[in-house]
Amino acid sequence: MEAPTMAWDADVLLANGSIARIRPIVPADAQALQVFHRAQSDQSTYFRFFAPVPELSPQELSHLTTVDNVDRVALVVVEREQAESAGPGAAANPGPRTDSIIAVGRFDRYGEDQAEVAFNVADSHQGMGLGSILLEHLAAIAREISITRFTAEVLPTNAKMLRVFDDAGYRTEKRHDDGVVAVSIDLDPTQRSTAVSADREWRSDVASMRPVFEARRIALVIGSDGPQMPPQAFDTLLANLQRSTAPIAVSVMAPPGDTRWRDPKHREILAQDATNGTAGIDLALICSASGTWAGVIEDLDGSGAVGAIIYAQAPIGGADRDDPGAALRRARRAGIRIIGPGSAGIRITRDDGTLDATCIDCGDVASDPGAGVFCQSAVAAALTARRLRENAVAVSSFISAGDRIDVSGNEALQWWAQDNYFVAGGVYLESLGNARKFARAARRLSARSPLAILTAAATGGATVPGHRTRTSASARRTLATLFRHAGLIRVADIDELGDTVALLAAGAVPHTDRIAVSSEVSGGAELVEMELSARGFAVRREPAVSPTTGQDKDEIRVHVLQRARDVGPASLLVALEGSGGRTRTPSVSSPSAAAQALRGARDYALWRARDHGELVRATVDRARARRLLRRWEPGEQPRAHLANLLDCYGVELARLELVTDLPGALAAADAIGYPVALTTGAPGLRHRSDLGVVRLGIGSAAELSGAFLNLVTELDRLNVQTSPLRLQAMAPVGAACVVRSREDELFGPVVSVGIAGDATDLLDDWAEVLPPATEADIRGALDHLVAAPRLRGVFPTPPVDREALADIIGRVALLADDNPEIASLELRPVVVGGDGARVLDGRVVVGRARRNDNERRCLVRW
């Protein structure tokens, strides 16, 4: 049995935001492990080995560094440390950086599905979350290789390690035994362990971006060909740096002898003369051409730089096409986060003022809370910024990730979830990378503040030049599901994005459908009333008054005002008293725009007020499922395999008998018990009752004989192979549904549900659930079906047991989430009656696990 050790390598963020590398141990690590061991305190060594061990013997080193990655697994966390330099200029020209081990975690299997786990964290790096990261990665690896439980022996005085186990969120048992604490950890993820991991990921992301966004020492990096961006954009960047109210010092890294920086237009913002030195830099603004980026990052290594923004566009082909990847690899080793290439820069409002390093006009710099904006390409950023200026939106943060080789929208969402200057946000996505992390981050942010989102037409469905991402054949439907689960307000274009963000930033999140409309413009109130009523609002008319006079807190007030004559005709002002006492009254472009923006804000308010329930949990046998899947060859599996796999997750597949002749059919029916159903096994026809190839409700041997002969005759007429036929016990009367899952390249596991028949086959009426899902997600999916009334009961059909159907959907979601090797699974039909549901048939296809997101926290790969 071979383990996928390459997938275990990862760059990880520590609790303080620094970057380290986690990977499997190899024999070549013996010397580094000895150095790590010698540096440990006597207490740390005693906690690990229960005895004084001043030095590891050659035999011990060999044993500890030689593992099989199946029954014995060990991971090391390595960090680059600065070598000392002597002599003149040592501070400005530090020595080379070398890798050093800062933590080790391992487990040894005993029995079939248990392993003993142990950790050792460097004294100098304790308190940085290394024990938790190692436990998280080791637990995920253990589940991959069918280990379901960790055990550990810990000294009672080793409070830090005991706290690591307690705080991880797994189901843990502890007992005192002969002077040690015996700890047993069930590796089945719990709701708490999932929440703990997500919370730690959020805190690490924030800690990683904080020094970038709070940079004070900034360097403009110019190549020999000058700034590789349009002159107007470069001049705007310089002007924005000068307008920044945060205390920053700007210097220049330019080729020797470059005299362009003696121009007063450029020199007025600089704190220093042009220099080639890199010491004392927080943030590098790289304006040089591709082909130089990796070298620039290498020059920044050891300078103290924590971030770099690359403004030039990444090359699509040619000799420099891998420069972004080379730059990222060097940035990871140097502990530098990259924004770009093709970025329009960042604007961040913080306690000491606003840092504006954008090359676009984001409007006036404001110190008050306002809107956060995320875009990718510089073009999209410029268009979005222009629309927000037209709507007079105060932008507190603007992040353009460009080709997002490192920093992406996920980091922006994580940052906003704790940003006191963030009131509401707008996102313009051109591509989607780690969709599962985006869903987690968006859901967390939406629980605090509203977020409007605009996607380009090809988002998720096609590769954007310069973006390395996977695509999905059903991107539109699945994106809509993701946004609905996360409470995002989806908008159709940049105008609607600007209108919606303007309302949200003003605190316009209506908690009522009641709207009072007044107007100073002839006919204005009637037009607004029509648009609002069409979107479900209860509208009343009132005389024209001041927009904020006498406002009822339970009623939205919309007032139509006349714009200045040199601007245009009528403009709407939506007058709301926002949260925190804000009374901003944003204008929107038209009555329909106001109504649409208010509808989106109202939908968000309803989502936020809804009880989303708990994540779906059930008693399952994950270890058995893992063992089964590891034994199966790729491809479609026999029905018996499907039955065994479903049984691991508490789903019963109805008994099926294959019959080739009438005597066999009669014997099978006697064994099963009447009434029975008889159908063909031909793919695509087995459920087509409309074609006369399904016989239901056969109540006796005589009826079965006639049905068998008639079905064979019908299949001959259709020129379809008749043998074998399928015989099953009749299910209770109810709605025939389809539940399926697929492993999507972009979104990971996607579970779909529909009403079997024309609703799915012809009308494509499917609703989706994205695991991990809550109970409310599943109920919402059932309600989202166009054919949902069929489940609630439409005369003369009685209502069915929706909870039983939801339980099957939830278990399929768990199965799909736990096992990325399941390429596709379909349960068809699932007959849902008035009291329970029964799975009559299905198929499963096993493939290769290629999920780009898992339970191990790690930074994106290039």
C-alpha positions in Angstrom: 0.0 0.0 0.0 1.6 3.2 -1.2 0.8 6.6 0.5 0.6 9.9 -1.5 3.4 11.6 0.4 3.8 14.4 -2.2 0.3 15.6 -1.3 1.5 15.9 2.3 4.0 18.7 1.5 2.5 22.2 2.3 3.3 25.7 3.2 1.5 26.7 6.3 0.8 29.8 8.3 1.7 29.8 11.9 -0.4 31.6 14.5 1.8 34.7 14.2 1.3 34.8 10.4 4.8 33.6 9.5 5.3 31.0 6.8 6.7 27.5 7.5 7.0 24.3 5.5 5.5 21.0 6.6 6.6 17.8 4.9 7.3 14.1 5.5 10.6 13.4 7.2 13.4 11.8 5.2 16.7 10.1 6.2 18.6 13.2 5.0 17.0 15.1 7.9 19.1 13.1 10.5 21.6 15.9 11.1 18.9 18.6 11.3 16.9 16.5 13.7 20.0 16.1 15.9 20.5 19.9 15.9 16.8 20.4 16.8 17.1 17.8 19.6 20.2 19.3 21.2 18.6 22.8 21.3 15.6 21.5 23.3 15.4 22.2 27.0 15.8 19.3 29.5 12.1 19.7 30.3 11.0 19.5 26.7 13.1 16.4 26.1 11.8 14.8 29.2 8.2 15.5 28.1 8.9 13.8 24.8 10.9 10.8 25.8 10.0 10.4 29.5 13.8 10.3 30.3 16.8 12.5 29.9 18.1 12.1 26.4 20.9 14.7 25.8 21.7 13.4 22.3 20.1 10.9 19.8 22.2 7.9 18.9 22.9 7.0 15.3 20.4 4.1 15.7 17.8 6.4 17.1 18.3 9.0 14.4 17.9 6.3 11.7 14.8 4.9 13.3 13.2 8.4 13.7 14.0 9.5 10.1 13.2 6.3 8.3 9.5 5.7 7.9 7.2 3.8 5.5 4.5 6.5 5.4 1.8 3.8 5.9 2.4 2.2 9.4 4.9 4.8 10.5 4.4 8.5 9.5 6.5 11.5 10.6 6.2 15.1 9.6 8.7 17.9 10.2 8.0 21.7 10.1 10.9 23.6 8.8 11.6 27.3 8.8 14.3 29.3 7.2 16.7 31.0 9.7 19.2 33.8 9.0 22.8 32.8 9.1 25.2 35.2 10.9 27.5 37.4 8.8 30.6 39.1 10.0 32.5 42.1 8.8 31.5 45.5 7.3 28.0 45.7 5.9 26.9 42.6 7.6 23.5 44.2 8.6 22.8 45.3 5.1 24.0 42.1 3.5 23.0 39.2 5.7 24.4 35.7 5.2 22.5 32.9 3.4 19.4 31.5 5.0 19.2 27.8 5.9 16.4 25.4 6.7 15.9 24.3 10.3 13.5 21.9 11.9 11.2 23.7 14.4 8.7 20.8 15.1 8.2 17.1 14.6 5.1 15.1 14.7 4.7 11.3 14.1 2.4 8.4 14.6 3.0 4.6 14.6 0.1 2.3 13.7 -0.8 -0.6 16.0 -3.7 -2.8 15.3 -5.7 -2.2 12.1 -7.0 1.4 12.7 -5.2 2.9 15.7 -1.9 4.7 16.1 0.2 6.3 18.8 0.9 9.9 18.2 3.7 12.2 19.5 4.9 15.7 19.0 7.9 17.8 19.8 8.0 21.6 19.3 11.1 23.7 19.5 11.2 25.8 22.7 11.8 28.9 20.6 8.5 28.3 18.7 6.1 27.2 21.3 2.8 29.2 21.4 2.7 29.5 17.6 0.2 26.8 17.0 2.7 24.2 15.7 1.2 21.4 17.8 -2.3 22.1 16.5 -1.1 22.2 12.9 0.8 19.0 13.2 -2.2 17.3 14.8 -4.4 18.6 12.0 -2.1 17.3 9.3 -1.4 14.0 10.9 -5.1 13.4 11.6 -6.0 14.0 7.9 -3.2 11.7 6.8 -4.3 9.0 9.2 -7.9 9.1 7.9 -6.5 8.7 4.3 -4.8 5.4 5.4 -7.7 4.1 7.4 -6.6 5.1 10.9 -9.5 6.2 13.0 -8.0 6.8 16.5 -4.9 8.3 17.9 -3.6 7.5 21.4 -0.9 9.2 23.3 0.8 9.0 26.7 1.4 12.5 28.2 3.0 13.4 31.5 0.5 15.2 33.8 2.8 18.2 34.0 2.8 18.6 30.2 -0.1 21.0 30.2 0.7 22.5 26.8 0.3 19.1 25.0 -2.8 18.2 26.9 -4.3 21.5 25.9 -3.4 20.8 22.2 -5.6 17.7 22.4 -8.4 19.4 24.4 -8.6 22.4 22.1 -8.6 20.5 18.8 -12.3 19.8 19.0 -12.2 16.0 18.5 -13.9 13.6 20.8 -11.3 12.9 23.4 -11.0 10.6 26.4 -8.4 10.9 29.1 -7.5 8.7 32.0 -4.6 8.6 34.5 -2.6 5.4 34.2 0.6 4.6 36.1 1.9 8.2 36.3 0.8 9.3 32.8 -2.3 10.6 31.2 -3.5 8.2 28.5 -5.3 10.2 25.8 -7.6 8.6 23.2 -8.7 10.8 20.2 -11.5 9.9 17.8 -10.3 11.3 14.5 -13.8 11.5 13.0 -14.2 15.3 12.5 -16.8 16.9 14.7 -18.6 20.2 14.3 -16.3 21.7 16.9 -13.1 20.4 15.3 -14.3 21.8 12.0 -15.0 25.2 13.6 -11.7 25.2 15.5 -9.8 24.6 12.3 -11.7 27.3 10.4 -11.1 29.7 13.3 -7.4 29.0 13.4 -7.1 29.4 9.6 -8.9 32.8 9.8 -6.6 34.0 12.6 -3.5 32.9 10.8 -4.6 34.5 7.6 -5.3 37.8 9.4 -2.0 37.6 11.2 -0.2 37.0 7.9 -1.8 40.0 6.2 -1.6 42.4 9.1 2.0 43.4 8.7 1.4 43.8 4.9 -1.5 46.1 5.3 0.1 48.0 8.2 3.4 48.5 6.3 5.2 51.8 7.1 8.5 51.4 5.1 7.7 51.1 1.4 10.0 50.6 -1.6 9.2 51.3 -5.2 11.1 48.7 -7.3 11.9 50.0 -10.8 13.6 47.9 -13.5 16.0 49.0 -16.2 13.2 49.7 -18.6 11.4 51.9 -16.2 7.9 51.3 -14.7 6.1 48.6 -16.5 2.7 50.2 -16.3 0.9 53.0 -18.2 2.4 56.4 -17.3 -1.0 57.7 -16.1 -1.3 54.6 -13.8 2.2 55.1 -12.5 1.5 58.8 -11.8 -1.7 57.9 -10.0 0.3 55.4 -7.8 2.7 58.1 -6.9 -0.1 60.6 -6.1 -2.0 58.0 -4.0 1.2 57.3 -2.0 1.5 61.0 -1.4 -2.1 61.4 -0.4 -1.9 58.5 2.1 -2.6 59.7 5.6 -0.9 56.8 7.3 2.7 57.4 8.3 4.8 55.8 5.5 8.3 56.3 4.2 8.8 55.7 0.5 12.2 54.9 -1.1 13.2 53.7 -4.5 15.1 50.6 -5.7 16.3 51.6 -9.1 19.2 50.6 -11.4 22.5 52.4 -10.6 22.8 55.7 -12.3 19.0 56.0 -13.0 18.5 59.8 -12.8 14.7 59.8 -13.4 14.2 60.1 -9.7 15.7 63.6 -9.6 12.5 64.9 -11.2 10.6 66.9 -8.4 7.3 65.4 -9.6 8.6 62.0 -8.4 11.0 63.0 -5.6 8.4 65.0 -3.6 7.0 61.8 -2.0 10.3 60.1 -1.4 11.9 59.9 2.0 15.2 58.8 0.6 17.3 59.1 -2.5 17.2 56.3 -5.1 19.1 53.4 -3.7 19.8 49.7 -4.4 19.7 48.8 -0.7 16.9 46.6 0.6 17.3 46.7 4.3 14.4 48.0 6.4 11.6 47.4 4.0 8.1 46.3 4.9 6.3 46.3 1.5 7.8 46.3 -2.0 5.8 47.8 -4.9 7.3 46.0 -7.8 6.9 48.0 -11.0 9.5 46.1 -13.0 8.8 43.7 -15.9 8.3 40.0 -15.8 11.5 38.1 -15.8 12.8 40.1 -12.9 10.3 39.3 -10.2 12.0 36.2 -8.8 15.3 38.1 -8.6 13.6 41.1 -6.8 12.1 38.7 -4.3 15.5 37.1 -3.7 17.0 40.5 -3.1 14.2 41.3 -0.6 15.0 38.1 1.4 16.4 39.1 4.7 15.3 42.8 4.3 12.4 42.5 6.7 9.9 42.7 3.8 6.6 40.9 4.5 4.7 41.7 1.3 5.2 42.6 -2.3 2.7 44.0 -4.9 3.4 43.2 -8.5 1.6 45.7 -10.9 2.8 44.4 -14.3 0.7 41.7 -16.0 2.0 38.1 -15.9 3.2 36.7 -19.2 0.9 34.1 -20.8 3.7 32.4 -22.8 7.3 32.8 -23.8 10.5 32.5 -21.8 9.1 34.3 -18.7 5.9 32.4 -18.4 7.0 30.7 -15.2 8.2 33.8 -13.5 5.2 34.1 -11.3 5.7 30.6 -10.0 9.5 31.2 -9.4 8.7 34.4 -7.6 6.1 32.7 -5.4 8.5 29.9 -4.5 11.2 32.3 -3.4 8.6 34.5 -1.6 7.4 31.5 0.4 11.0 30.8 1.5 11.5 34.4 2.4 8.2 34.7 4.3 6.8 37.3 1.8 3.1 37.5 0.7 2.6 38.4 -3.0 -0.3 40.5 -4.3 -0.5 40.2 -8.1 0.8 40.1 -10.8 -1.5 42.4 -12.7 -2.7 44.0 -9.5 -4.1 47.6 -9.2 -2.7 47.7 -5.7 -4.3 48.1 -2.3 -5.9 50.8 -0.2 -6.2 50.0 3.5 -7.7 52.2 6.2 -6.2 51.5 9.6 -6.0 53.1 13.0 -3.1 55.4 12.0 -4.6 56.5 8.7 -5.0 55.2 5.2 -2.3 53.6 3.1 -3.1 53.9 -0.6 -0.8 52.0 -2.9 -3.3 51.7 -5.8 -2.7 52.9 -9.3 -6.4 53.8 -9.8 -8.6 56.5 -8.4 -10.6 55.0 -5.5 -12.1 58.3 -4.4 -11.4 60.5 -1.4 -9.4 59.0 1.4 -11.7 58.6 4.4 -10.8 57.7 8.0 -14.3 56.6 8.8 -15.7 53.0 8.3 -16.9 52.4 4.8 -17.0 49.8 2.1 -14.5 47.1 1.4 -13.9 46.2 -2.3 -12.1 43.2 -3.8 -11.3 42.8 -7.5 -8.8 40.8 -9.4 -7.5 42.4 -12.6 -6.5 46.1 -12.7 -9.1 46.7 -15.5 -12.0 45.3 -13.4 -10.7 47.3 -10.4 -10.6 50.6 -12.3 -14.2 50.0 -13.6 -15.5 49.1 -10.2 -13.7 52.1 -8.5 -15.2 54.5 -11.1 -18.7 53.2 -10.4 -18.3 53.5 -6.7 -17.0 57.1 -7.1 -20.2 57.9 -9.1 -22.2 56.6 -6.2 -20.1 58.6 -3.7 -19.2 55.4 -1.8 -16.6 55.9 0.9 -14.1 53.1 0.3 -12.2 52.0 3.4 -10.3 49.1 1.8 -9.7 48.2 -1.8 -7.7 45.0 -2.7 -6.8 44.0 -6.2 -5.3 40.6 -6.4 -4.5 40.5 -10.1 -3.7 36.9 -11.1 -3.7 36.0 -7.4 -0.8 33.6 -7.4 -0.8 34.0 -3.6 -3.1 36.5 -1.9 -6.7 36.1 -3.2 -10.2 37.0 -2.4 -10.1 34.5 0.5 -7.6 36.6 2.4 -9.7 39.7 1.7 -12.8 38.1 3.2 -10.8 36.8 6.2 -9.4 40.3 6.8 -12.8 42.0 6.6 -14.3 39.7 9.1 -12.2 41.4 11.8 -11.8 44.9 10.2 -13.4 47.6 12.3 -13.4 49.9 9.3 -15.5 47.4 7.2 -19.2 48.1 7.1 -20.2 46.3 3.9 -18.4 45.0 0.8 -18.4 44.4 -2.9 -16.5 41.6 -4.8 -15.9 41.3 -8.5 -14.7 37.8 -9.3 -13.2 36.8 -12.6 -12.0 33.4 -11.5 -12.3 31.2 -8.4 -9.4 29.3 -6.9 -10.1 27.5 -3.6 -13.9 27.5 -3.8 -14.4 25.6 -0.5 -12.3 28.1 1.5 -14.1 30.9 -0.3 -17.4 29.5 0.9 -16.2 29.2 4.5 -14.8 32.7 4.5 -17.8 34.3 2.8 -20.2 32.6 5.2 -18.2 33.8 8.2 -18.1 37.4 6.9 -21.8 37.4 5.9 -22.8 36.5 9.5 -21.3 39.9 10.4 -21.7 42.2 7.5 -23.4 42.2 4.0 -21.4 41.5 0.9 -22.5 42.0 -2.8 -20.8 39.9 -5.4 -20.4 40.2 -9.2 -18.9 37.4 -11.3 -17.6 37.6 -14.8 -19.6 35.5 -17.4 -16.9 32.8 -17.5 -16.2 32.7 -13.7 -15.6 29.1 -12.8 -16.5 27.7 -16.2 -13.4 28.7 -18.2 -9.8 29.4 -17.6 -8.9 33.1 -17.3 -5.5 33.9 -19.0 -2.8 34.2 -16.4 -4.9 32.5 -13.7 -4.1 28.9 -12.6 -7.4 27.4 -11.6 -9.7 24.5 -12.2 -13.0 24.9 -13.9 -16.5 23.3 -13.6 -18.9 22.2 -16.2 -21.8 23.4 -14.0 -20.2 26.6 -12.7 -23.3 28.8 -13.0 -25.6 26.6 -11.0 -23.0 25.6 -8.4 -21.8 29.2 -7.9 -25.4 30.2 -7.3 -25.7 27.5 -4.6 -22.4 28.6 -3.0 -23.5 32.2 -2.9 -27.0 31.3 -1.5 -25.4 29.1 1.2 -23.1 32.0 2.2 -25.7 34.7 2.2 -24.1 36.7 -0.6 -26.0 39.3 -2.6 -25.5 38.4 -6.2 -25.7 41.3 -8.7 -25.8 41.4 -12.5 -23.3 44.1 -13.5 -21.0 46.8 -12.2 -23.8 49.4 -12.1 -25.9 47.1 -9.8 -22.8 46.4 -7.8 -22.2 50.1 -7.2 -25.9 50.7 -6.3 -26.0 47.8 -3.9 -22.7 48.6 -2.2 -23.9 52.2 -1.8 -27.0 51.1 0.0 -25.2 48.6 2.2 -22.4 51.0 3.2 -25.1 53.4 4.2 -26.6 50.8 6.6 -29.5 50.1 4.3 -30.2 46.5 5.3 -34.0 46.5 5.6 -35.5 44.2 8.1 -39.0 44.8 6.8 -40.9 44.7 3.5 -42.7 47.9 4.4 -41.7 50.9 2.3 -42.9 54.5 2.3 -42.4 56.3 -1.0 -42.5 60.1 -1.5 -41.4 62.1 -4.4 -40.6 65.7 -5.5 -40.6 64.6 -9.2 -43.9 64.3 -11.1 -44.6 60.6 -11.7 -41.6 59.5 -9.7 -43.5 57.9 -6.9 -45.7 55.9 -9.2 -42.7 54.5 -11.1 -40.8 53.6 -7.9 -43.9 52.0 -6.4 -44.4 49.8 -9.4 -40.8 48.6 -9.3 -40.8 47.9 -5.6 -44.2 46.1 -5.7 -43.0 43.9 -8.4 -40.2 42.7 -6.1 -42.5 41.8 -3.2 -42.4 45.0 -1.1 -45.5 46.4 0.6 -45.5 50.0 -0.6 -47.5 53.0 0.7 -47.4 56.6 -0.6 -46.9 59.7 1.5 -46.4 63.4 0.8 -43.0 64.7 -0.2 -41.0 65.3 3.0 -37.4 65.5 4.0 -35.8 62.1 3.5 -35.0 61.6 7.2 -37.9 63.4 8.8 -40.1 61.3 11.1 -38.8 58.0 10.0 -40.4 54.8 11.4 -37.7 52.3 12.4 -39.9 49.5 11.0 -40.3 51.1 7.7 -38.0 51.9 4.8 -38.3 55.4 3.4 -37.6 56.0 -0.3 -37.6 59.6 -1.5 -37.3 60.7 -5.1 -35.3 64.0 -5.4 -34.4 66.2 -8.4 -30.8 66.2 -9.2 -28.9 69.4 -10.1 -29.7 70.5 -13.7 -26.2 70.0 -14.9 -26.2 66.4 -13.8 -29.3 65.0 -15.3 -33.0 64.4 -14.7 -34.3 62.6 -11.6 -32.1 60.7 -9.1 -33.3 58.5 -6.4 -32.2 58.9 -2.8 -32.9 56.0 -0.5 -33.2 57.6 2.9 -32.4 55.2 5.7 -30.9 55.7 9.1 -28.0 53.3 9.1 -26.4 51.3 11.9 -24.2 53.3 14.2 -26.2 56.5 13.6 -25.1 57.0 10.0 -27.6 59.0 8.0 -25.9 58.8 4.6 -28.5 58.8 1.8 -26.9 57.1 -1.3 -28.2 57.9 -4.7 -28.9 55.2 -7.3 -29.3 55.3 -11.0 -32.9 54.4 -11.6 -36.1 53.2 -9.9 -35.4 49.7 -11.0 -31.9 49.9 -9.6 -33.2 51.1 -6.3 -35.8 48.3 -6.1 -33.3 45.6 -7.1 -30.6 46.8 -4.6 -33.2 46.9 -1.8 -34.4 43.4 -2.7 -30.9 42.1 -2.5 -30.3 43.8 0.9 -33.7 42.4 2.1 -32.8 38.8 1.0 -29.5 39.2 3.0 -31.4 40.4 6.1 -33.7 37.3 5.8 -30.7 35.0 5.4 -29.0 36.5 8.4 -32.1 36.2 10.6 -32.6 32.5 9.6 -31.7 29.6 11.8 -29.1 27.8 9.8 -29.0 24.8 12.0 -26.1 22.5 12.8 -23.7 20.9 10.3 -25.1 17.5 9.3 -23.7 14.8 11.5 -24.6 11.1 11.6 -23.2 7.8 13.0 -21.1 6.4 10.2 -18.2 4.0 9.7 -15.6 6.1 7.9 -12.8 3.6 8.5 -14.6 0.8 6.8 -15.5 3.1 3.9 -11.9 4.1 3.5 -10.8 0.4 3.5 -13.3 -0.5 0.9 -12.4 2.4 -1.4 -8.7 1.6 -1.2 -9.3 -2.0 -2.4 -11.4 -1.0 -5.4 -10.1 -0.4 -8.9 -11.1 2.9 -10.6 -14.3 2.8 -12.6 -17.9 1.9 -12.1 -18.4 -0.5 -9.2 -20.6 -3.5 -9.0 -23.9 -3.0 -7.2 -22.7 -5.0 -4.2 -19.9 -2.5 -3.7 -22.4 0.3 -3.7 -24.5 -1.4 -1.2 -21.5 -1.9 1.2 -20.4 1.7 0.8 -23.8 3.1 1.5 -24.1 0.8 4.5 -21.1 2.5 6.0 -23.1 5.7 6.0 -26.4 4.3 7.2 -28.2 4.1 3.8 -29.8 0.8 2.9 -29.9 -0.2 -0.8 -33.0 -2.2 -1.5 -32.6 -5.9 -2.4 -32.4 -6.6 -6.2 -32.6 -9.9 -8.0 -31.4 -10.4 -11.6 -33.4 -12.9 -13.4 -32.9 -14.4 -16.9 -36.0 -16.6 -17.3 -39.5 -16.9 -16.0 -38.8 -19.8 -13.5 -36.0 -17.7 -12.0 -38.3 -14.7 -11.8 -41.0 -16.7 -10.0 -38.5 -18.2 -7.5 -37.1 -14.7 -6.8 -40.5 -13.2 -6.3 -41.4 -16.0 -3.8 -38.2 -15.2 -1.9 -38.8 -11.4 -1.9 -42.5 -11.4 -1.3 -45.2 -9.9 -3.4 -46.0 -7.2 -4.6 -42.9 -6.8 -6.8 -41.6 -4.6 -9.7 -40.0 -5.8 -12.9 -37.9 -3.8 -15.2 -35.0 -4.0 -17.7 -31.4 -3.6 -16.8 -30.6 -1.7 -19.9 -28.8 1.6 -19.0 -31.1 4.6 -19.6 -34.3 2.5 -19.7 -34.6 0.9 -16.3 -36.7 3.7 -14.9 -38.6 4.7 -18.1 -42.2 3.7 -17.3 -43.3 6.0 -20.1 -41.7 3.6 -22.6 -43.5 0.5 -21.2 -40.4 -1.1 -19.9 -41.4 -1.0 -16.2 -44.0 -3.2 -14.6 -45.1 -2.2 -11.1 -47.4 -3.6 -8.4 -47.2 -7.3 -9.6 -49.2 -9.0 -6.9 -49.2 -12.8 -7.8 -47.3 -15.4 -9.8 -49.9 -15.3 -12.6 -49.5 -11.5 -12.9 -45.7 -11.9 -12.9 -45.8 -14.5 -15.7 -47.9 -12.2 -17.9 -45.7 -9.1 -17.0 -42.5 -11.1 -17.8 -43.6 -12.2 -21.2 -45.1 -8.8 -22.1 -41.8 -7.0 -21.0 -39.6 -9.4 -23.1 -41.9 -8.7 -26.1 -41.7 -5.0 -25.6 -37.9 -5.0 -25.3 -37.6 -7.1 -28.5 -39.7 -4.5 -30.2 -37.3 -1.7 -29.0 -34.4 -3.9 -30.1 -33.0 -3.8 -26.5 -31.2 -6.8 -24.9 -33.7 -8.5 -22.6 -31.4 -10.4 -20.2 -31.1 -10.1 -17.3 -34.2 -8.4 -16.0 -34.4 -6.8 -12.5 -36.8 -7.8 -9.8 -37.5 -5.9 -6.6 -40.1 -5.6 -3.9 -42.5 -2.8 -4.5 -41.7 0.4 -2.6 -44.4 2.4 -0.8 -46.4 4.9 -2.9 -44.6 8.2 -2.9 -42.4 10.6 -5.0 -39.6 9.1 -6.9 -36.5 11.3 -6.4 -32.9 11.3 -7.5 -30.0 12.0 -5.2 -26.5 12.2 -6.7 -23.1 13.5 -5.9 -20.1 14.3 -8.1 -16.5 15.3 -7.3 -16.2 18.6 -9.1 -12.8 19.9 -10.2 -13.4 23.3 -8.8 -16.0 23.0 -6.1 -15.1 19.6 -4.6 -18.1 17.5 -3.6 -21.5 18.7 -5.0 -24.7 16.9 -4.0 -27.8 17.3 -6.2 -31.4 16.4 -5.6 -34.4 16.4 -8.1 -37.8 14.8 -8.7 -37.2 11.8 -11.0 -38.7 11.9 -14.5 -39.3 14.9 -16.8 -38.4 17.4 -14.1 -34.8 16.3 -14.1 -34.5 14.6 -17.5 -36.0 17.3 -19.6 -36.3 20.4 -17.5 -33.0 20.1 -15.6 -34.7 20.9 -12.3 -31.9 20.2 -9.8 -31.1 21.8 -6.5 -27.6 21.5 -5.1 -25.9 21.2 -1.7 -22.2 21.9 -1.1 -20.7 19.9 1.8 -20.1 20.5 4.6 -23.7 21.4 4.7 -26.1 22.4 7.5 -29.6 21.1 8.0 -31.0 24.4 6.7 -28.9 24.1 3.5 -30.6 20.8 2.7 -34.1 22.1 3.5 -33.4 25.2 1.4 -32.3 23.0 -1.5 -35.5 21.0 -1.4 -37.5 24.3 -1.3 -35.4 25.6 -4.2 -36.7 22.9 -6.6 -39.3 24.1 -9.2 -41.1 20.8 -8.5 -40.9 21.3 -4.7 -44.8 21.4 -4.4 -44.7 17.7 -5.4 -42.9 17.0 -2.1 -45.3 19.1 -0.1 -48.3 17.4 -1.5 -50.3 18.3 -4.6 -53.9 16.9 -4.9 -54.4 14.1 -5.2 -50.8 13.2 -4.1 -50.3 13.4 -0.3 -47.2 15.1 1.1 -44.1 12.9 1.6 -41.6 12.5 4.4 -39.2 15.3 3.5 -37.1 14.7 6.7 -36.4 11.1 5.5 -35.3 12.5 2.1 -33.2 15.2 3.8 -31.5 12.5 6.0 -30.4 10.6 2.9 -29.2 13.7 1.2 -27.2 14.6 4.4 -25.6 11.1 4.5 -24.7 11.3 0.8 -23.1 14.7 1.5 -21.0 13.2 4.3 -20.0 10.3 2.1 -19.0 12.6 -0.7 -17.2 15.1 1.6 -15.2 12.3 3.3 -14.1 10.4 0.2 -12.8 12.5 -2.7 -12.2 9.3 -4.7 -15.9 9.0 -5.3 -16.0 10.6 -8.8 -19.8 10.2 -9.0 -22.7 8.5 -7.2 -26.3 8.4 -8.1 -29.2 7.0 -6.1 -32.2 6.6 -8.5 -34.9 6.2 -7.6 -35.2 7.2 -4.0 -38.9 6.6 -3.3 -40.1 9.0 -0.6 -43.4 8.0 1.0 -45.5 9.4 3.7 -43.4 7.7 6.3 -39.8 7.1 5.2 -37.7 6.8 2.1 -36.3 3.9 0.3 -33.3 3.7 -2.1 -34.1 1.3 -4.9 -31.1 1.5 -7.2 -27.9 3.4 -7.8 -24.4 3.4 -9.2 -21.0 4.7 -8.1 -17.9 5.5 -10.0 -14.5 5.6 -8.3 -11.7 7.8 -9.6 -8.6 9.6 -8.4 -8.8 12.1 -5.6 -7.8 15.5 -6.8 -9.5 17.8 -4.4 -7.7 21.2 -4.1 -9.0 21.8 -0.6 -8.8 19.4 2.4 -8.9 19.5 6.2 -5.2 20.4 6.4 -4.7 24.1 6.5 -2.1 25.2 3.9 -1.3 28.0 1.5 -2.2 27.7 -2.2 0.1 25.8 -4.4 1.3 27.1 -7.8 
